[in-house]
Amino acid sequence: MSEERPDRGPPSERRSPVGKPVVRGDAAVTGERARDAVQFDPDDPESLAEAAETVRRFADEVVGEDNVYMLRGAAACAALVRGEGSYKAAAERAGGDASVSFIRKWARVHDLPQAVRRHVAMGHIAPTAAKHIARVAGDARFQLAWATIDNDLTVRQVRTIASQVGDGASVEEALASQGVTLGELTLRLPPEIYRELRREAAYEGVSAGEIVADALTEYLD
């Protein structure tokens, strides 16, 4: 069974070992760069030293939106925290511009579930937006991530929504404040399926969305 399809719904936290390049090492996602994926082992002194150096360079040189590079930096942050035992100790070990706040934010990105990290690696979600998605917990992470993709939300919008959720608003309310309806998705269907979907909805007296939802519920179960 895959990481994202356990018996009781998708996990909102990472399940694979800290520092393991599950996404970065997948050629289907990162292409030829998968060969260069580095695993950071928080229990291995040499690997931990490499993680510390990677975090320092990452903090000193973060530029642009090189998604794979930034996921590598996030992995190094998470491994360094695990190996050193705290954000403060990790920041002290890394040095340079690697502050406690910086390391905490990127370590949380590494802890996002694989389904979300795959979209970050493929460029569908900006790493800087992923930092804000990682601020929310539970199912809200998935809901905000998918809404970000489906509505081309900007980093500023994602940050605003995450802040509102942190202040107690529901994801639905926070998305609505940005003009986004939670669960609204545009689908492109083969003409014959589209024709039959509309015809069945008319006969049943329900919306096409209800039929799609019922079909997907049965499929996902």
Secondary structure, 3 states (H helix, E strand, C coil): CCCCCCCCCCCCCCCCCCCCCCCCCCHHHHHHHHHHCCCCCCCCHHHHHHHHHHHHHHHHHCCCCCHHHHHHHHHHHHHHHHHHCCHHHHHHHHCCCCCHHHHHHHHHHHCCCHHHHHHHHCCCCCHHHHHHHCCCCCHHHHHHHHHHHHHCCCHHHHHHHHHHHHCCCCHHHHHHCCCCCCCCCCCCCCHHHHHHHHHHHHHHCCCHHHHHHHHHHHHHC
